[in-house]
Amino acid sequence: MNCFKKIVDKIAAESITRMEPVEVYLYNWGEALIHPRIIDFVSLLSRQNIRFHISSNMNNEAPLKRIVRTAPSSFRISLSGFSQNTYSKGHVGGDSNLVISNMYRLRHAMDHCNSNMPVEVYYHVYKDNCNDELIRMAELSESLVFYFHPG
């Protein structure tokens, strides 16, 4: 945590000096929500008034309400199917039921915290999942008031 705090302090100071806004993206080739100190990280960014964005495959039991309370600038859910059979092809070892459950948990957390955080459901399109799977995920996303983005 000390290293992360030093980096955030440096970013904040340089942002003020340069009079440039800064944003932190807590993702890229990794799953931010499995880090044991994720709440500490997002809380620090929030206290420093630094905009931050999170992306997740939602395949774990993350503390979503605590994360929503820190007011991320955006939240991306990255997935590749609706059913377990299709989803597990793109996310080996993943559980589509857990992902869908976590999508509902995220919506509940947002409603509980009165959050209007933008949520993007980024659907990875492949030859074998651009059928009813895509439509079902689009419908679920719409019902949760999440932005559906196939790509």
Secondary structure, DSSP 8 states (H G I E B T S, - for coil): -HHHHHHHHHHHHHHHHHT---EEEE-SSS-GGGSTTHHHHHHHHHHTT-EEEEEE---S---HHHHHHT--SEEEEEES-SSHHHHHHHSTT--HHHHHHHHHHHHHHHHHTT----EEEEE---TTTSSHHHHHHHHHHHHTT-EEEE-
